[in-house]
Amino acid sequence: MLAVACVLLAAGCTSSPPDAERSEDALGDPPASIDAPATTTTLPPRPPEIRVTDRARAEIGQVFSDAIVVIDPNGDGVTVDVSGRTPEGFSLLTSPRGLVTGFQWRPVDAGEWTIEVTAVDDGGLEASRSFTLVSRYPRDRDLLLAMGDSVAAGFGRDRSDFAGSDTCFRSERDAYGVQVADSLIEAGAFVADAETVVVACAGATAASLREVLVDATDDEGEAVGVPKSQLDAAVEANPTIVTLTIGSTDVSLFDAQALTEPGANGDPAAARDSFLIDRRIESFEQGLRLALDRLVRSTDAHIVVTTWYDPTAAAPIGVEGCTGDCFSAVMASTVASVNEVIRDVAAAQPPGRVSVAGLDGDADRFEASNGFGPDALRDLGPLQDLVGTFTGGSSATCAATGEPEVELLSTLDCAHPTTEGHNEIARIVTEVLLAI
């Protein structure tokens, strides 16, 4: 037993019988003493360890609680601090000795917040961990919410719109968003009792999505709830799908007079009002970014934002000093700049949350002839000013000669889609959604 212990404890361990005689001649000088290796269980100084969930999710009206566990490997005392913009309804749980043991959260607003937990021990060593709080309004069935401006609202499809009874100029049954919901139900991607709500409104801008109150309507045009901003309506509905078409009013895409300078003499560079257009595109980018940020952070929806078609006919009427090819070039560059912003802002969102449905490029067959003729707007008499709010100057995009193979834009203004135009937009958006 002794020999085994020696091997385990130290290489210099020896033993001899107690009565053994020692001879200095035989053994020489006594050996120097050999110290056995020291053993210790003391750990080197280490920072605290924090154990907390990575992501906590709760619906409005629920109470969520979880532990925050902090351990110091050296047994030191630890001070725990929680920082970050904590939401309303969030509180820390502590022990009778005042030590942080967890948190409790009763969310009152939808959104996402990042909370950071920092632990510092008595020796000054520090550790940090962050976690995300996610809250949403509850939703019990599939819902598509159609957001945006006059195109998303179906402007011009209901002739009764021009009587002024519908301030958003909606045509719910023709609007592409409603058709997308119907197509998703038919494809089995939505349940049969899925709902559709339209909050899109003629004249809307990216900024007004969060500022201007609108009435929501269902797919039959019946009022839903109380007036809210389009974004507030989206957050509180927490839809399955959001469709969004926005930007025409921001950049005056349907108002040729606002986009052009007089006296261009056929030079598209001189005709394009670059100062105005660039400023409006910059403002649009900021508004769209804020809108998508809130939709992503405050809803579970998958968002499909459309790019813009160029409403200009192959041989457009144009404006004074810039007709035909000159006007086509001005419109093409403006539409391209708007669409670049839309794609860039969408791409900056978290993966899998925002898709882009392209109405430009090969998909752009949107144009009108001059069959009905914008001059006929004069026949509208007292309604001229009302219609002019959304069609002023857009006759420049109508065809001076010829007509398209498929007329997807209304000859009323050569800017807004016909029923067939909405069918085509719905087809493109549906394909994007079914490909997810």
C-alpha positions in Angstrom: 0.0 0.0 0.0 2.8 2.4 0.9 4.6 1.9 -2.4 1.3 2.6 -4.4 0.8 5.8 -2.5 4.3 6.9 -3.2 3.9 6.4 -6.9 0.7 8.5 -6.8 1.9 11.3 -4.6 5.5 12.0 -5.8 8.3 10.6 -7.8 10.8 11.4 -5.0 9.0 9.3 -2.4 11.2 6.5 -0.8 11.0 3.9 2.1 13.5 1.7 4.0 13.3 -0.6 7.0 13.5 1.3 10.3 16.6 -0.7 11.5 18.6 -0.4 8.3 22.2 0.9 9.0 23.5 3.9 7.0 27.1 4.2 6.1 28.4 7.6 4.9 31.1 5.8 3.0 28.6 3.7 1.2 26.0 6.3 0.7 28.1 9.5 0.4 26.8 12.8 1.4 23.2 12.9 2.5 21.0 13.9 -0.4 19.4 17.3 -0.5 15.8 17.3 0.7 13.2 17.0 -2.1 10.0 19.0 -1.9 6.8 17.2 -3.0 4.8 19.1 -5.6 2.2 21.4 -4.1 -1.5 20.7 -4.9 -4.3 23.3 -4.8 -8.0 23.5 -5.8 -8.0 27.4 -6.0 -9.3 28.6 -9.4 -7.8 31.5 -11.1 -10.0 34.6 -11.1 -12.9 34.2 -13.6 -15.7 36.5 -14.5 -19.3 35.7 -13.5 -21.5 33.4 -15.7 -24.9 34.7 -16.8 -27.7 32.3 -17.9 -30.8 33.9 -19.4 -33.1 33.1 -22.3 -32.1 34.5 -25.8 -35.6 35.4 -26.8 -38.8 35.9 -24.7 -42.1 36.3 -26.6 -45.5 37.3 -25.2 -48.8 38.5 -26.6 -50.5 41.7 -25.5 -52.4 40.8 -22.3 -50.2 37.9 -21.3 -47.7 37.8 -18.4 -44.3 36.3 -19.1 -41.6 35.6 -16.5 -38.2 33.8 -16.6 -35.1 33.4 -14.5 -31.8 35.3 -14.7 -29.2 33.1 -13.2 -25.8 34.6 -12.3 -23.0 32.3 -10.9 -19.5 33.4 -9.9 -17.0 30.5 -10.3 -14.8 31.9 -7.5 -17.7 32.4 -5.1 -17.3 36.2 -5.1 -20.2 38.5 -4.5 -21.8 39.8 -7.7 -23.6 43.0 -8.6 -26.2 42.6 -11.4 -27.4 45.5 -13.6 -30.0 45.5 -16.4 -29.7 48.2 -19.1 -31.4 49.0 -22.4 -34.7 50.6 -23.3 -37.0 48.4 -21.3 -40.6 48.4 -22.4 -43.6 49.4 -20.3 -44.7 46.4 -18.2 -41.2 45.0 -17.7 -39.8 44.6 -14.1 -37.0 42.7 -12.4 -37.6 39.9 -9.8 -35.3 40.0 -6.8 -34.6 37.7 -3.8 -35.3 38.8 -0.2 -31.6 39.9 -0.1 -32.1 42.2 -3.1 -30.3 39.9 -5.6 -31.7 39.8 -9.2 -33.3 36.4 -9.8 -35.3 37.0 -13.0 -37.8 39.3 -14.8 -41.5 39.6 -15.3 -43.1 41.2 -18.4 -46.7 42.1 -19.2 -46.4 43.8 -22.6 -48.7 46.7 -23.5 -47.2 47.5 -26.9 -46.1 45.4 -29.8 -42.5 45.5 -30.7 -39.0 44.2 -30.0 -36.5 45.3 -27.3 -33.0 44.3 -26.6 -32.1 44.0 -22.9 -28.5 43.7 -21.6 -27.6 42.0 -18.3 -24.2 42.9 -16.8 -22.7 41.1 -13.8 -19.6 42.5 -12.0 -17.9 40.5 -9.2 -16.1 41.9 -6.1 -12.8 41.7 -8.0 -14.1 43.9 -10.8 -14.4 41.1 -13.4 -17.4 41.6 -15.7 -19.7 39.6 -18.0 -22.6 40.6 -20.2 -25.4 38.8 -22.0 -28.3 40.3 -24.0 -31.7 38.9 -24.7 -34.7 40.1 -26.8 -38.2 40.8 -25.7 -40.8 40.2 -28.5 -44.5 41.2 -28.1 -47.3 40.9 -30.6 -51.1 41.5 -30.7 -52.9 38.1 -30.9 -54.3 36.8 -34.2 -56.6 33.8 -34.5 -56.9 33.4 -38.3 -55.1 34.2 -41.5 -55.4 37.9 -42.5 -54.1 39.9 -45.5 -53.8 43.6 -44.9 -53.5 45.8 -48.1 -51.5 49.0 -47.4 -50.3 51.8 -49.6 -51.5 54.6 -51.9 -54.0 55.0 -54.8 -52.8 51.9 -56.7 -53.2 49.7 -53.7 -56.6 51.2 -53.0 -57.9 50.4 -56.5 -58.4 54.1 -57.4 -60.7 54.8 -60.3 -62.3 51.4 -60.6 -65.5 52.4 -58.8 -67.1 55.3 -60.7 -68.9 56.1 -57.5 -65.5 57.1 -56.0 -65.8 60.4 -57.9 -68.9 61.3 -56.0 -66.6 61.9 -53.0 -68.2 59.5 -50.6 -65.0 57.5 -50.3 -62.2 59.7 -49.3 -59.6 57.0 -50.0 -61.1 56.2 -53.5 -61.1 52.5 -52.9 -62.4 49.7 -55.1 -62.1 46.8 -52.8 -63.2 44.0 -55.2 -60.8 45.2 -57.9 -57.8 46.1 -55.8 -55.0 43.7 -56.2 -54.5 43.0 -52.5 -58.0 41.5 -52.2 -57.4 39.3 -55.3 -54.1 38.1 -53.8 -56.0 36.9 -50.7 -58.5 35.1 -52.9 -55.7 33.4 -54.8 -54.0 32.3 -51.6 -57.2 30.7 -50.4 -57.7 28.9 -53.8 -54.1 27.6 -53.6 -54.6 26.3 -50.1 -52.0 28.7 -48.6 -54.8 30.5 -46.7 -57.7 28.9 -44.8 -61.1 29.4 -46.4 -62.3 31.8 -43.7 -59.2 34.1 -44.1 -59.9 37.8 -43.8 -58.9 40.7 -46.0 -58.7 44.3 -44.7 -57.8 47.3 -46.9 -56.3 50.4 -45.4 -54.6 51.7 -48.6 -55.7 55.2 -49.4 -55.3 57.5 -52.4 -52.8 60.3 -51.7 -50.9 58.3 -49.1 -47.1 58.8 -48.7 -44.6 56.6 -46.9 -44.6 59.2 -44.1 -48.4 59.3 -43.9 -48.6 55.5 -43.3 -47.7 56.3 -39.7 -49.4 59.7 -39.4 -52.7 60.0 -41.1 -55.9 58.2 -39.8 -57.9 56.2 -42.3 -60.9 53.9 -42.1 -60.3 50.2 -42.7 -62.7 48.2 -44.9 -63.1 44.6 -45.7 -63.2 43.0 -49.1 -66.9 44.0 -49.5 -66.2 47.6 -48.6 -67.7 47.4 -45.1 -66.1 49.5 -42.4 -63.8 47.6 -39.9 -63.0 49.1 -36.5 -62.2 52.7 -35.9 -59.9 55.1 -37.8 -56.2 54.4 -37.3 -53.0 55.1 -39.2 -52.2 52.4 -41.7 -49.2 51.3 -39.6 -51.2 51.2 -36.4 -53.9 49.2 -38.1 -51.2 46.7 -39.3 -49.6 46.4 -35.8 -52.9 45.8 -34.0 -54.1 43.3 -36.7 -50.8 41.4 -36.7 -51.7 40.1 -40.2 -50.3 37.0 -41.9 -49.5 39.0 -45.0 -49.0 42.7 -45.7 -49.1 43.9 -49.3 -47.6 47.4 -49.8 -47.5 49.7 -52.8 -46.3 53.2 -52.0 -44.3 56.0 -53.5 -46.3 57.5 -56.4 -47.4 60.5 -54.3 -44.0 60.8 -52.6 -42.2 61.3 -55.9 -45.1 62.6 -58.0 -44.8 59.7 -60.4 -48.3 60.5 -61.8 -47.7 64.2 -62.1 -45.5 64.9 -65.1 -45.6 68.7 -64.6 -43.9 68.3 -61.1 -41.2 66.1 -62.5 -40.1 68.3 -65.4 -38.6 71.7 -66.1 -40.0 73.8 -68.9 -37.9 74.9 -72.0 -35.9 71.7 -72.2 -35.8 71.7 -76.0 -36.0 67.9 -76.2 -33.0 67.4 -73.7 -34.1 64.8 -71.0 -31.3 66.0 -68.7 -32.6 69.5 -68.9 -36.2 68.4 -68.6 -35.7 66.3 -65.4 -36.2 68.4 -62.3 -33.4 66.7 -60.5 -33.4 68.9 -57.4 -37.0 68.2 -56.7 -36.9 64.5 -57.6 -33.8 63.7 -55.7 -35.1 65.4 -52.5 -38.4 63.6 -52.8 -36.7 60.2 -53.3 -34.6 60.8 -50.3 -37.7 61.6 -48.2 -39.4 58.5 -49.6 -36.5 56.3 -48.6 -36.6 57.5 -45.0 -40.3 57.1 -44.8 -40.3 53.6 -46.3 -37.4 52.5 -44.0 -39.3 53.6 -40.9 -42.5 51.9 -42.1 -40.8 48.6 -42.9 -38.8 48.7 -39.6 -42.0 49.0 -37.6 -43.9 46.3 -39.6 -41.0 43.9 -39.1 -40.4 44.7 -35.4 -44.1 44.8 -34.4 -45.9 42.2 -36.5 -45.3 38.6 -37.6 -46.4 39.4 -41.1 -44.5 38.6 -44.2 -44.4 41.8 -46.2 -44.5 42.1 -49.9 -43.7 45.5 -51.3 -44.1 46.1 -55.0 -41.8 48.1 -57.2 -43.3 50.6 -59.7 -44.2 50.1 -63.3 -43.4 52.9 -65.7 -46.8 54.2 -66.9 -45.3 55.9 -70.0 -46.7 54.7 -73.3 -44.2 53.7 -76.0 -44.9 56.9 -77.9 -46.0 59.3 -75.1 -47.6 62.7 -75.4 -45.0 64.1 -72.9 -44.8 67.7 -71.9 -44.1 71.0 -73.7 -40.4 70.9 -74.7 -40.0 67.2 -73.9 -42.2 64.8 -75.8 -41.7 61.3 -77.2 -38.2 59.8 -76.4 -37.3 62.8 -74.2 -40.2 62.3 -71.9 -39.7 58.5 -71.9 -36.1 59.0 -70.7 -37.2 61.3 -67.9 -39.8 58.9 -66.6 -37.6 55.8 -67.0 -34.8 57.4 -64.9 -37.2 58.5 -62.2 -39.0 55.2 -61.9 -35.6 53.4 -61.8 -34.4 55.6 -59.0 -37.6 54.9 -56.9 -37.4 51.1 -57.5 -33.7 51.1 -56.5 -34.7 52.6 -53.2 -37.5 50.1 -52.7 -35.2 47.1 -53.3 -32.4 48.5 -51.1 -34.7 49.3 -48.2 -36.3 45.8 -48.4 -32.9 44.1 -48.6 -31.8 45.8 -45.4 -34.6 44.0 -43.4 -34.0 40.7 -41.6 -33.9 37.7 -44.0 -37.2 36.1 -44.8 -39.4 39.0 -43.7 -39.8 41.2 -46.7 -40.2 40.2 -50.4 -40.2 42.4 -53.4 -42.7 41.9 -56.2 -41.2 43.4 -59.3 -43.7 45.3 -61.6 -40.7 46.7 -63.5 -38.3 45.1 -66.0 -39.8 42.3 -68.1 -43.0 42.5 -66.0 -43.7 46.1 -67.0 -46.4 46.0 -69.6 -48.4 48.8 -67.9 -49.5 51.4 -70.3 -52.6 52.9 -71.9 -53.7 54.2 -75.2 -55.3 57.6 -75.6 -58.7 56.1 -76.4 -60.9 57.8 -73.8 -58.5 60.7 -73.7 -57.7 62.9 -70.7 -59.4 65.8 -72.5 -62.7 64.1 -71.7 -62.0 65.0 -68.0 -63.4 68.4 -69.0 -66.8 66.7 -69.3 -66.7 65.9 -65.6 -67.6 69.5 -64.8 -67.5 70.2 -61.1 -65.7 66.9 -60.5 -62.7 68.1 -62.5 -60.9 69.4 -59.4 -61.5 66.2 -57.5 -60.2 63.9 -60.2 -57.3 66.3 -60.9 -56.0 65.7 -57.4 -54.8 62.3 -58.6 -54.7 62.7 -62.3 -53.3 66.1 -62.9 -50.5 66.1 -65.5 -50.6 62.4 -65.9 -52.0 62.6 -69.4 -48.4 63.1 -70.5 -47.9 59.4 -70.1 -50.7 58.5 -72.5 -50.0 57.4 -76.0 -49.7 60.1 -78.6 -50.2 57.4 -81.3 -50.9 53.7 -81.2 -52.2 51.5 -78.4 -50.7 48.7 -76.3 -51.3 45.1 -77.0 -52.8 44.7 -73.5 -54.3 47.8 -71.9 -53.4 47.5 -68.2 -53.7 51.2 -67.4 -56.9 53.3 -67.4 -57.4 55.7 -70.2 -58.9 58.0 -67.6 -55.4 59.1 -66.5 -52.9 56.7 -68.1 -51.5 56.0 -64.7 -53.7 53.8 -62.5 -54.4 50.1 -63.4 -57.5 48.8 -65.0 -59.2 45.8 -63.6 -57.0 43.7 -65.9 -54.0 45.7 -64.5 -54.9 44.8 -60.9 -55.3 41.2 -62.0 -51.8 41.3 -63.4 -50.3 42.8 -60.2 -52.2 40.2 -58.1 -50.7 37.4 -60.2 -47.2 38.7 -59.8 -47.6 39.2 -56.0 -49.2 35.8 -55.5 -46.4 34.1 -57.4 -43.9 35.8 -55.0 -45.8 34.6 -51.9 -46.3 31.0 -53.1 -42.6 30.8 -53.8 -41.6 31.5 -50.2 
